[in-house]
Amino acid sequence: MRIEPLAEPYPEPFARAMAVLMRGAPPLKLFTTLAKHERAWGKFTAGSLLDRGPLPLRDRELVIDRTTARCGCEYEYGVHIRGFAEKAGIDEAQQRALVHGDAADPVWTKREAALIAGVDALLDHKRLSDTQWHDLREHFSEEEVLELVQLVAFYHGVSLICGALDLPLEDGAARFPD
């Protein structure tokens, strides 16, 4: 860890935000580290996609988990798998495919394969081809596709921040599957 995180007692605005966001759990190291510097925390939360958004939980988590896995960010992948995999119905085979598989993996429905392919295209080529756009639009509204693009961009950035800060894994966080 390259920056010492904010220590308790937390400033009131941060404490209030964590009470809502973390629902009683301790704040993540990512949050306490960024919150040490008001501008960094403000920029992070201003561009944040920490709300529910138009995608269902499962689709949202598949996009986040695939993005962080492809970016090699075990910290954020582990936080999301621990916190949301069960609620989102992401089983062990799917967790493995998020890290080691591709859109053609048989664990994905056609809809989910379009999501995975979309994430991969954005990370690999920084764009969606006309075919990928069409494949996504077969299953998702325009608003949902925009959300997918923004989630990939945001969690690519989160992955860069976590790597730059060399954040240790959270206690009890999931690891990348073998």
C-alpha positions in Angstrom: 0.0 0.0 0.0 1.6 3.2 -1.1 -0.7 5.8 0.6 -1.7 5.4 4.2 -5.5 5.3 4.3 -7.7 7.7 6.2 -8.0 6.7 9.9 -11.0 6.9 12.2 -12.6 9.0 13.3 -13.6 9.7 9.7 -14.7 13.2 8.7 -18.5 13.4 9.0 -19.3 13.6 5.2 -17.2 10.5 4.5 -18.7 8.7 7.5 -22.2 9.5 6.3 -21.4 8.3 2.8 -19.9 5.0 4.1 -22.9 4.4 6.3 -25.1 4.4 3.2 -22.7 2.7 0.8 -21.2 0.1 3.1 -24.4 -0.6 5.1 -22.6 -1.2 8.3 -19.5 -2.9 7.0 -16.1 -1.2 7.3 -15.1 1.1 4.4 -13.0 -0.5 1.7 -9.3 0.4 1.6 -9.9 1.9 -1.8 -12.4 4.3 -0.3 -10.3 5.3 2.8 -7.2 5.8 0.7 -8.9 8.0 -1.9 -10.8 9.9 0.9 -7.5 10.9 2.5 -7.4 13.6 -0.2 -10.6 15.5 -0.7 -10.1 16.2 -4.4 -9.3 12.6 -5.2 -12.4 11.4 -3.3 -14.6 14.0 -4.9 -13.4 13.1 -8.4 -13.9 9.4 -7.8 -17.4 9.9 -6.4 -18.4 12.5 -9.1 -17.6 10.0 -11.9 -18.9 7.0 -9.9 -21.3 4.4 -11.0 -21.9 3.1 -7.5 -25.7 3.4 -7.9 -27.9 0.7 -9.3 -28.3 2.0 -12.8 -30.5 0.5 -15.6 -28.8 -2.9 -15.8 -30.0 -5.7 -13.7 -27.6 -6.8 -10.9 -26.4 -9.9 -12.7 -25.5 -8.1 -15.9 -23.9 -5.2 -14.0 -21.8 -7.6 -12.0 -20.8 -9.6 -15.0 -19.5 -6.4 -16.7 -17.7 -5.3 -13.5 -16.2 -8.7 -12.8 -15.1 -9.2 -16.4 -13.6 -5.8 -16.6 -11.6 -6.1 -13.4 -10.5 -9.6 -14.2 -9.3 -8.6 -17.7 -7.5 -5.7 -16.1 -5.8 -8.0 -13.6 -7.3 -6.2 -10.6 -7.8 -9.0 -8.1 -8.6 -6.4 -5.4 -11.8 -5.1 -7.1 -12.7 -8.5 -8.6 -12.5 -10.0 -5.1 -14.6 -7.2 -3.5 -17.4 -7.7 -6.1 -17.3 -11.5 -6.1 -17.5 -11.5 -2.2 -20.2 -8.9 -2.1 -22.4 -9.7 -5.1 -21.7 -13.1 -6.8 -24.3 -15.0 -4.7 -27.0 -12.3 -5.0 -26.3 -12.1 -8.8 -26.3 -15.9 -9.2 -22.7 -16.0 -10.5 -21.6 -19.6 -9.8 -18.0 -20.9 -9.5 -17.9 -22.0 -13.2 -18.9 -18.5 -14.2 -16.4 -16.9 -11.9 -13.7 -19.0 -13.5 -14.9 -18.1 -17.0 -14.9 -14.4 -16.1 -11.2 -14.7 -15.4 -10.0 -17.4 -17.8 -12.8 -17.8 -20.4 -14.3 -15.8 -23.2 -17.7 -15.0 -24.7 -17.9 -18.4 -26.3 -17.7 -20.2 -23.0 -20.7 -22.5 -22.6 -21.5 -21.1 -19.2 -23.0 -17.9 -20.8 -26.4 -17.4 -22.3 -26.5 -15.6 -25.7 -27.3 -12.3 -23.8 -24.4 -12.8 -21.4 -22.1 -13.7 -24.2 -22.9 -10.4 -25.9 -22.0 -8.6 -22.6 -18.7 -10.4 -22.3 -17.8 -9.8 -25.9 -18.7 -6.1 -25.5 -16.4 -5.8 -22.4 -13.6 -7.5 -24.2 -13.9 -5.4 -27.3 -13.9 -2.2 -25.3 -10.8 -3.3 -23.4 -8.9 -4.7 -26.4 -9.9 -2.2 -29.1 -11.4 0.7 -27.2 -14.5 0.5 -29.4 -17.4 -1.6 -30.4 -17.7 -2.8 -33.9 -21.0 -2.5 -35.7 -21.6 -6.2 -35.2 -20.9 -6.0 -31.5 -23.2 -3.0 -31.2 -25.9 -4.9 -33.0 -25.4 -8.0 -30.8 -25.7 -5.9 -27.7 -28.8 -4.1 -29.0 -30.5 -7.4 -29.6 -30.6 -7.9 -25.8 -30.2 -4.4 -24.3 -31.7 -1.0 -24.6 -29.7 1.9 -25.8 -29.5 3.2 -22.2 -28.3 -0.2 -20.9 -25.5 -0.3 -23.6 -24.4 3.1 -22.6 -24.3 1.9 -19.0 -22.2 -1.1 -20.0 -19.7 1.2 -21.7 -19.6 3.5 -18.7 -19.1 0.6 -16.3 -16.2 -0.7 -18.4 -14.6 2.7 -18.4 -15.1 3.4 -14.7 -13.9 0.0 -13.5 -10.9 0.1 -15.9 -10.1 3.3 -14.1 -10.7 1.7 -10.7 -8.4 -1.1 -11.7 -5.7 1.4 -12.6 -6.1 3.2 -9.3 -5.9 -0.1 -7.3 -2.8 -1.1 -9.2 -1.1 2.2 -8.8 -1.9 2.3 -5.0 -0.8 -1.4 -4.7 -3.8 -2.0 -2.5 -3.8 -5.3 -0.5 -6.8 -7.5 -0.8 -9.7 -6.8 1.6 -10.1 -9.4 4.4 -12.2 -12.2 3.1 -12.2 -11.0 -0.5 -12.4 -13.6 -3.2 -9.2 -14.5 -5.2 -8.9 -15.1 -8.9 -9.8 -18.8 -9.5 -6.9 -21.1 -10.6 
